[in-house]
Amino acid sequence: MSASPSHLGSVLVPKERGGWSLALEPVVLGLIAAPSPAGLPLAGAVLAGFLARRPLKLAVTLPAADPRRGLAWICAGGLAALALAGVAGAARLGSWPQLWPLLPAVPFGAAFLWYDLRQAMREAEAELAGSIAFALVPAAFATLAGRPAAIALALAGLMLARSVPTVLAVRAFLRLRKGQAGSVWPAFGAAVAAWVVAFALASRGLVPGIAPILVTLLLIRTYFLISPMAPAWSATRLGIVEAIVGAVYVVTLGLAAH
């Protein structure tokens, strides 16, 4: 039995709604804050790599008799090839040394994939590894645009200030919403640490002055989600709110940094 075209969506489209923000927010920040011709193929590479995760997982885990398995292998291979072509295109328009910020992202991305293939995608370690891997990507956009290493790393720091506390805050909110036990202090501590980092970077002139203000708003949002005042939102509604918050954050920061 062969796979039908109707299987393509189930093979390609990630099930986790929050994953789109995880991958796309760093790309949007990089493209706006540090635009360059080499940034476009890099953006394509990141998107292709993100989309390749689900078909690869299905190709590895589905039974041999499942008609989607062959299609999953084809999709995974094609998207992996596109990702490699995008990286090569970015290097051709820029240079290979300018892609050095991607190196520290590799082990986190590998850990993220390892958890995913073991059906442990929802573990905190998996979500944090994925958020860190993608958050380092804006630094590569900056170096491809000719920005100094300090500026590039500061841009990645601002993305980390958004992604890591968000992962912890959303996890804590959903646990509390379900009446499960769990500490809220990691989420609040990460949000406070992010504010300290943003303030330190801004005081050194490495990021726009609006950065600490935006991170302060994220800190307030974190407290709101994990406090007794937390709203009775569903996971879907929270995802929509966080997508809007993330879009405002990266677009505002990107324009200010540009």
Secondary structure, DSSP 8 states (H G I E B T S, - for coil): ----TTHHHHHHS-S-HHHHHHHHHHHHHHHHHS--TTHHHHHHHHHHHHHHHHHHHHHHHS-TT-THHHHHHHHHHHHHHHHHHHHHHHHHHS-SGGGGGGTTHHHHHHHHHHHHHTT-TTSHHHHHHHHHHHHTHHHHHHHHTT--HHHHHHHHHHHHHHHHHHHHHHHHHHHHHTT----SHHHHHHHHHHHHHHHHHHHTTSS-THHHHHHHHHHHHHHHHHSTT-----HHHHHHHHHHHHHHHHHHHHHHH-
